[in-house]
Amino acid sequence: MDGLKIGDAAAAVGVEPHVLRHWESVGLLYPARSGSGHRAYDSKTLDQARLIRAMQRTGLSLSRIRELGLSRHEQRLALLADERARLRRRIELYEATDRFLAHIAECKHSIIAECPGCSAFVTGDGRTEEVRQDFSRPAGRRPTGVAR
């Protein structure tokens, strides 16, 4: 049999064997089979498995990965643009959260609700333009008059 057995292939990819079986069951991976029916992972199949793993680590679901794999070029570009936009929104949230954490580390209010900056971030509503600008600035560059 040419190719690696499932245990060796899983180790080479950095996953458990059941993960490779699952990817096969959802139509993402198609390893060759030996005459006795055993899976045989060649270098192309291993590369596909590594790509699936890398895409999962970026936050893509298996169904989205499958959709990308089955799509034509133009549709794939649109799907990737959607994923990139979703990623940018997550990055913006992480950056705002980082600024919020920096803010509360310096905040003098003992209760979040007493601080306009803290409560606006936590509730996500009623944010004044000043607070919105405050959290859109890099940490340490807050306008005067905004609670620390």
C-alpha positions, 0 to 999 in steps of 0.5 A, a space after each residue: 500500500 502506497 501512502 501512510 496509514 491513518 495513525 501515521 497520517 494523523 501524526 504528520 498533520 498534527 491531529 487525532 485519527 478520528 479527525 481525519 475520519 470526520 473530515 472524510 465523512 463530511 466530504 473534505 478529504 478523500 484518501 485512497 484505499 488499499 485493496 483491503 480497504 485501509 486508508 492510504 494518505 499520499 502527500 497530496 492528501 496530507 497537504 489537503 489535510 494540513 490546509 483544512 487544519 490551517 483553515 480551521 485555525 483561522 476560525 473557518 467552519 468545516 462547512 465553510 471550508 467545504 463551500 470554499 473547496 466546491 466553489 468556482 473562482 468568483 464565488 470563492 473570492 466573494 466568500 473569502 472577502 466575506 470571511 476577511 470582513 468578518 475577521 476585520 470586525 473581530 479584530 476591531 472588537 479585540 482592539 476595542 476590548 484591549 483599549 477597554 481593559 487598559 481603561 479599566 486598569 486606570 479607572 478610578 470608579 469603583 463601580 463600572 456603572 459610575 464610569 461613562 467609559 466603562 458602562 458605555 463599553 459594557 452595555 454597548 448602547 448609549 455611547 457618546 461620540 466622546 466615549 466612542 472616540 476615546 475607545 477608538 484611540 490608542 491606549 494612553 491618548 484619551 481626551 481630557 475630561 474622560 474618566 480614567 
